[in-house]
Each structure stands twice: as structure tokens, then as C-alpha cells.
Amino acid sequence: MSDPQRLGQVRAPVPSAESTARALTNLDLNLLTTLDAVLYHQNATRAAEQLGVSQPAISAALRRLRRHFDDELLRRVGNRFQLTPLGMELRPHTRLVLEGVERVFSRRSRFDVALIRREFSVVMSDYATALLGARLTTNLFEQAPNARLRLVPAVPDHLPQAEQILTALDVMLVPEDLGRDLPSEELFHDEWVIVMDRHHPSAPHGPSIDDLQALPWVLVRHSRTPADSAAQLLRLRGIEPWVQVSTETYLTVPPLVVGSDRLALVPSRLFDAAVDSRGLVSRPCPVPLAPLVQSMWWHPVHNYNPQHRFLRHVVMTTVQEMGGARHPRSCG
């Protein structure tokens, strides 16, 4: 093989440890936390609030970052700010790098949760928030009083982007199977029950299969989702529900059912915990339905982070205090 041919197959040299060290010496690694906060919040003011510094300090750091990357990273579009394509590309990588740095410098002979001062972010459905939210916050702050908790409402758009979202957020508590190679922990099972007005003609013994076909329904239907889980479960059993009212959250179901002849299908635990369930009754489903399985998901980069492991422990403890798994007893 001639030299020109051989040159075409030569790999680029791998940077030596010495050259890497020289490059890092000329780079202010404090800018990494600023970059992560700006890319996450897409707002300099909120980034300053997270880091506990002044907005001019964030603006100065952002100018240095823009010079370094030769890119705006964050730009105003109309009345809001938006990441540039490079900013969007850097966002998950920055979070992964920062997590690695945090893992290195958080290694101690003993981990003290009372010293945690970070913000934990948890993606939760309205269902999970109603069941776990109050007790989760109590358990977290009793052990880590200086921590902060951010509850992020779960929306359908989160599911196809779960892996990317979980590089920036901590855990996701959702009843869906994300179908990805992400670590998870099953929290509990729940059964579906039929909810109706307490004076409904079918209230004493529950609705029949014919009632499921003939009576009007209130069903939860998330926007941008072609079919809600309750309707799908019924259709799998040959029941085509007459959807008279649709809503996007289970918490709005009780006032839409009380005083009417409408039926609704809701998780049993949610009905038991609802503060607005007066005037309603729940009855077993006359056809067998698959249970709702609530799980906790996170990104593998967090597997061994002691603060993240503490958060997952708090979630699991909260579930155990709630009564743990409840397997279907009346819809099978």
C-alpha cells in the first residue's frame, strides 16, 4: 500500500492527558454550572435564582460562554427565550458531565442528607401527586430540610422524550411503561372502579355490562393522545363507551359525575383519597380490566449518585407508608 493510501486510514491522534490538562487549565469549570442552569431554565433570571447569584453575574458568565462556543446559546424569540440548535444539543451532554463531576466531588466517608441543598425535580401525574405529593414532601424535608422540591406535571409529550428529559430532571412517576432501557422501580398496583352518583339507579349493586354500553360516560382524555387508557381498557373488553364528557385530569371527574347519570372509570386509590368524592360511590367493574401499574423511572447516569439514591429511597418509603402494592381484588 502506498503512503498516500496509508495516510487516508490513519486515525486522528487521541489527546494526551497532558494536553487535556492544559486545555482544562485555561477553562473556568465554574462556567459549567452556569451553562447547565441557563440551558435548563432557558432564562437568565431563573438560572440566577437557582444558583443564588445576581443576574449580572449570570449575564457576564453567559457572555463568556457565548465567546467560547461562538454561539448565542440562548436568544429571544418574541416574548420568550429559546435555545439555539447548539444549545439544545449541549443541554443533555452538560447535565451528564455535571452529574459526573458531582459524583466525583460528593464522595465522602459518610453521606449526610441534612447537608443537601439541591433542588429535586419529580415528574408526576395528577394521580400520583394526589396520592403521594403531601406525604412525599413531608418525608423529604424531615430528613433534608435545606433541599427543595419541584413537582413537574406529567404530559403526554414527556413519554417519547423520557430519556432526554431524565438527563435534566430526577425521576418520573407515571403509570405508563416507557418502553426504554431505563432503570425503574415498580411502586404499586391499583384497580379500576366505576364511579357514579350515590343516587344513581345502578348505585346499590353497581352497573351491569349493558349499563356500560347504554349510559353516558365521563372519560379522561389527554390532549395529543389518540385514546385514553380508560376507554382503551373498555374497548379491549368489547365495550364502546358513549363519551358524553371528556376531561384531561382525574381530579375534575367528581364534579362532572355527581348529580348526573354519567359513569366514570378511575383508579381506586385516587377515589379513596379524593376530597371531592362526597355524593359519589365507587363500584367494582363488571368486566375484568388490567390493573394500573405505577412505576418510578430515572436515567442510568443517576444510579450511584448518593443524593439521587436518597430521593428514590424517600419515594419508596412514602409508597410503603401508603400501604404498598394493592393488587386487583374486584375487577377480575
N, C-alpha and C positions, 0 to 999 in steps of 0.2 A: 504494500500500500504506500502511495506517495505521501510526502509530507503534507501537501495541501489537503488531501483526503483525511489524513490522520488529524489535522488540526480541526476539521469540522466536527470531530467526535469528542474533542477534549471538553470535559466538564468545567464549569466555572469554579474557580477556587473557593473553598469553604473559608469564611473569615476565621482567623485565629482568635484565641482567647485574648491575646494582647491587643489586637486591632479592635475587637469588640469592647474591651475595657476602655480604650482610648475614646471610642465613639460615645460611650455612656458617660465618660468624664465630662464631655462637652455638652451633655444634655441634662437639663434640670428635670429630674424624675418627679419633682413635686407637681410638674405640669400634668402628669398622668391622672391625678385625682381630679384636677380641673377639667381635663378633657372628658373624663368619664361622666362627671356631673353635667357638663354642658350638653354632651351628646344624649344623655338620658333624659334630661328635662327639656331640652331644646329651648332653653330660656335662661339668660344670664342671671336674672334676678333670683329665680328659684334655685339655680346652681349655687349662688352665693349663700342663700338661706341654708341649703343642705350642708355646705362646708363651714358655715359660721364665719364667713369673711365678708368684707364690703363688696358692693357691686363694682366700684372702680378697680379693686384688686382682681376680680374675675375678668373685667374688660381688658386689663393690662395683660393677664395671662393668655386670654383669647387672642390678643394681637400677636403675641409670641408664637402661639400655636399656628396661627394663620401664616406667619412668615415661614415657620418650619415646614409646613405641608404645602405652602404655596397654593392655598385653597381657602375659601371663606369658611368652610365647615358648617356655618350656620348663617342663614340670610333671611331677611324679612320678605315675606310674600303676602301682600295685602296687609291685614291686621294681625298676622301671626308670623312666627318664625318657623323656618323649615330647614332640615338638614340638606346639605348638598349631596350628590351621589357619593363623594368620597366620605363625607360624614356618616352616611348610612352604612357604608362598607366598614368604617372603623369602629362603629358602635359595638357590635358583638365582640370584636377582637380586643378592644380596650377593656371591656368588662372581664374577659378571660385572663388577660395579662394582670389586671389589678387584683383579681382573685388569687392568682398565683403569688403575687407579691405579698398580699395579706396573709396567705398561708405560711409563707416563709417567716415573716416577722411576728406572727401570732404564736409561734412555737415557744412555749414556756414549760417549765417543770410542772406548773399547775395552772389550770384554766379557771378564772374567777368570773362567773357570769354577772356578778354585781358590777363589774367594771365595764360591761358592754355599753357603748354609747351610740351604736349604729342604728339605722332605720331598717326594719324588716318589712318586706313587701310581700303580701299574700293575695293572690288572685282567688276570689271566692264567688260562687254563685249566690243569689239571694237566698236560696235554700240553705247553703252551708253557713252563710252569715247569720241567718235566723237561729240556727241550731247551735253554732259554736262561737259566734262572734263575742258575746259578752263574757263567757267563761274563758275563752282564749286570751282576751285582753287582761283579765284578772290574773290568770296563771302566769302570763308573760311578765307583767310589771311587778308581781310579788317577788319574782326572782331576779329580774333585771330592771330595776326602777328607772335607770337612765336610758333605756332603749326607747325606740319609737316604733310605732306600728302603722303601716299604710295598707289599707284594705282596698284592693282594686277590683271593681265589678267584672265578673267574667262575661264576655260577649262571644258570640259565635266566631268572630274573626280571630279570636285568640287560639282556637283549636288547630287550624292548619299551620300557624306560626309558633306553635308551643315551644319548639326547641330554641328558636331565636329569642322569644320573649323571656324564657327562663335563663338566658345568659345575663339579663338585666334585672329580673325580679327573682324572688327567692323560691316560693313554692306556689303551686296551682292546685286548688281543691275543687275538683269538678267530678260529676258523675259519669262523664264520657271516658271511653277508652281512647287515649290519644294515639294509639297505634304506632308508636315510635319506640326506638330503642333508648328510652329514658328511664332512669330509676324511679320506682314508685312504691308506695305502701298502701295497701287496702285499709281503709278506715272502718267502714261499716256497711251493712246492707240495710235496705229499707223496703217496705212493701207499699204497694199502691192501694189506696182506698177510694171508694166513691163518696163524695161529699154532696149533701143536699140539705135543703131547709128542713128543720125539725118537724114542721107540719106537712111536709110532702106526703102524698098518699102512700108512697113506697117506703117511707121512713121506718115504720115498725119492723119490717123484715128485710129491707134492702131491695134494690131494683132487680128485676128479672132480666134475662138476656133480651127478651122482647123490648123491655123498657130502654135498654141501652141503644136499641135501634130507633125507637119511636120518640124518645124525649129529647129536648134541646140540650146542648152542652155549652159549657164554658171550658175552653182549652187554652193552654199556654202555648203560644207560638212565637218563637224568637224571630226577629227580623233577619232576613238574608238566609234563613234556614228553611229549606223546602218543606220539611214535615217535622212537626214537634213530636217528642218521644211518646207522649200520652196517646196521640192519635195513631202513631205507628204501632204501638202495642195493641191497641184495639183492632186495628186493621189486620194485624197478624192473626187475630182470632176470628176473623170474618165479620167484624163489627165495623160498619161505616158510620161514624158519628155525625149527627146533624149539628154542625158547629154554628150555633146562633151568636156566640160572643167569643172573640179571641183576645188574648192579652199577652203581654211579654214577661210577666213575672207572677210567680205563685202567690206573692203577698197581696196581689189585687184580686185574687179569686173569691175570698169570702164575701165581700160586699156585692159581688156580681151574681152570687148564688142565693144569698139569704132573701126570703120573701118571694122567691120565684119557683117555677117548676123545673129549673135547669139542674143538670148534673155536672160534676167536675171530678177529675181524677187527679189526686195529689199524693205526695209521699206521706205515709202515716205519721212519721216523726214531726213533719212540718205542721200537720194539722194539730197534733198534740201540743206543740209549742206556740201555736198562733194565739196572739192576744185578741184577735178579731174573729174568733170562731164561735162566739155566742150566737145562738139561734140556728146553729148548724149541727148536723150529726154526720158521722162517718160510718160507712157500712162496707163489709167485705165485697170484693169484686166477684160477680157470679161466674166469671171465666178466669182461668189461670193466666197470670201475667208474669213475665220475667221481673225479678227484683231490680231495684235501683242500687247500683254499687258505687259508693263514694270513695274516691282514692285521692292520695296526695302525690304530686309529681314534682320533680326538680331536675336540674341539669347535672350531669355527672361531674362537672367541674366543682360542684359544692360538696361532693361526697364526704371529704375528710376535713372540711372546714369546721373547726370546733364551734364557732358561733352558729353556723348553719345547722349543725347536728343538734345544738341546743334548741333551736327553733323547731326542728322536726320532733324532738322529744316532747316539747311543750304541746304541740298539736296532738301527738299520740296520747299524752296524759289527759288532755282535755276530752278526747274521744272516750277513753276508758272511764272517766268520771261521768260521762253522759250515759254510760251503760253499755259501751262496746257495740259489737255487731248484733244486729237484730235480724234474724233470718225470717223469711216469709212464713206466716202461720195461717193466713186466711184466704189467700188468693191462689191457692194451689190445689 
